Amino acid sequence: MKEKNESFRNLNFRDKLVVITAISLLITFALVVVIGSFFFGIFGFFKLIGVEYDSTKSLILFICLLFLLGTITDILSKILHVIIPMLGLRKWALLIITGLIDIFFSWITIYTVDELMHSITMPIMAELLFAFLLFMVEVALFREKPKSKSANKTSR
């Protein structure tokens, strides 16, 4: 790569291979860090709240089943998130109800996977704490922030 702004099409095979390999390694490293942090975070949280499991494989299977079943319950939760605002509730009541719905569906998912797997023992309080933790993570990462009134005034 002699020129600074040389097009990818104009590169020879060796240079293309270097670029693709570097980008692939960077993406792989980022995914490993994110997924590893997630799994080790859950391992640590489970250790803290007293969840007993037979092996690391059973815990990884638990998390995978949690994601699988969670997609189904998340769809049901999102349907309720569309229906509930139609009731015309106040904003604070709407926030509380949708939060309780999220926690409930998370808990149902955790409870179901816990009952399906005999290699993991989760006390009911640990299930509820984990459901609350998942809710708080979702709120922190994925909820839309309310738009400020000054931004609405300038757009008019």
Secondary structure, DSSP 8 states (H G I E B T S, - for coil): --STT--GGGS-HHHHHHHHHHHHHHHHHHHHHHHHHHHHHHHHHHHHHT-EES-HHHHHHHHHHHHHHHHHHHHHHHHHHHHGGGG---HHHHHHHHHHHHHHHHHHHHHHHHHH-SSEE--HHHHHHHHHHHHHHHHHHHS-----HHHHHHT-
